[in-house]
Amino acid sequence: MSKRYSFEFFPPKTEAGRDKLKQTRTELNALDPDFFSVTYGAGGSTRDNTRGIVLETLAAGIDVAPHLSFGGDEEAEVLSLIEQYREAGVRRIVALRGDIPSGMGATRLIYARELVEFIRKHTGDHFELEVAAYPEIHPDAPSYDQDIQFLKDKLDAGANSAITQYFFNADAYFYFLDACEKAGIDKPIYPGIMPITNYSNLARFSRNCGAEIPRWLSRKLEGYGSDLESVAAFGEEYVTELCQILLEGGAPGIHFYTMNQVQPVKRMMEACKASYP
C-alpha cells in the first residue's frame, strides 16, 4: 500500500513572505505530495490569509486542506467559510479545537469533536476530515488514557484520520498506536514531523506546545552552540532516520511541518519516497 505524504504551511504576514511561499510550494509540489495544509491562527486570527492561500493553491490545481477552528467565531461565520471552501472545490479540512488568543476574555473553547459534528451536519461526507493526535499527550489533557478517548471521540464523530503533533521519539508514536488500537481506534494516524534547523527556536516552540525533545538529543544539539550549519546537518540526518523508522514500522505516511521552507524537508521527502513510495 502506498504511503501518504503532505506538507504544512503557515500564512505569511508580508507580501515578500507570500512570494517566497509561492516558490516553496512550486518546488515542493514537484515531489507530488498528496496535499498541502494551511494553518489557522488562534481564534481565526489568520482567517483571511489562510483562505487566500488555500484558494490560490487550489486555483493552481493543487489539493489543499485549510485548518479550521471555531475560535471566537459564531457558527454562522464558520459555516460561511466552510461553504466558501466547498464551493471552491476544497475536499479536505483539518478540524481543530484551536486556541483563544489573548484579549478575548473567557470565550469558550469549542472542541474539535464539536467542529467535526458541525461540518458533517452541514456538508455530509463532502470533506475528508483530519484531526489532531498527541503521542506525548496534549498539554491540557487530564491523563494519557483520557487524551486517547478524546481522539476516539473526534474520529467517531466523523473524522477520517488524524495527524500527530511532532515528536522525536519513534517509540512514543508506536506505543501510542498500540494504545489507540486497544481503545478501538482503527483509522489512520499520520505522524507529524518537524525538521531541526535552529535548536533555540525549536526548544522554545516545543516548551509551548508540549512536544518533548529527548534529553540526549537536546544535549547533542546544545553542543553545537551557534553553529547552525552543524545543527541543520545533524538534524536532517536524525529526522530522516526517524522518518524511515516510522515508515518501516508501519506508519501510513508522513506529514511534514515545513515552516515555509524547502530544505531540509525536500531531501527528507525524497529519501522517504525512494524507500516507501
Secondary structure, 3 states (H helix, E strand, C coil): CCCEEEEEECCCCCHHHHHHHHHHHHHHHCCCCCEEEECCCHHHCCHHHHHHHHHHHHHCCCCEEEEECCCCCCHHHHHHHHHHHHHHCCCEEEECCCCCCCCCCCCCCCCHHHHHHHHHHHHCCCCEEEEEECCCCCCCCCCHHHHHHHHHHHHHCCCCEEEEEECCCHHHHHHHHHHHHHCCCCCCEEEEECCCCCHHHHHHHHHHHCCCCCHHHHHHHHCCCCCHHHHHHHHHHHHHHHHHHHHHCCCCEEEEECCCCCCCHHHHHHHHHHHCC
